[in-house]
Amino acid sequence: MSRPNLIPLLLRAGLVGCCYFVAAAVMIGFARFGHGVTSLWLATALLLAELVIINRRDWPATIGACAIGGMLASGLFGFGWAAAPPLMLLNIGEAVIGALLLLSFRRGRLDFD
């Protein structure tokens, strides 16, 4: 079964993944105290917002692109390549859980206005 909108989906996912990488790299560079854990992770907010507004069947491409971006940022600028996979799982998991919670609240007519 072919999806006619696969190219735009992959382009958008790639763009979000690149933005995730930039946000993660910037936070690693500016929000770390004493070479420890980053105190603020804006990349999670970016991914969470994207997951809430896109169709759930499109999540894997976006999550995959952000996972790659997060691993690259952690490997290049953070704790190194050995720590990159577990940190990626935690950071991506946090965004996915947050998106699932927000979507479940939406069914209950939660309105942020």
Order of alpha helices (4+ residues) and beta strands (2+ residues): alpha-alpha-alpha-alpha
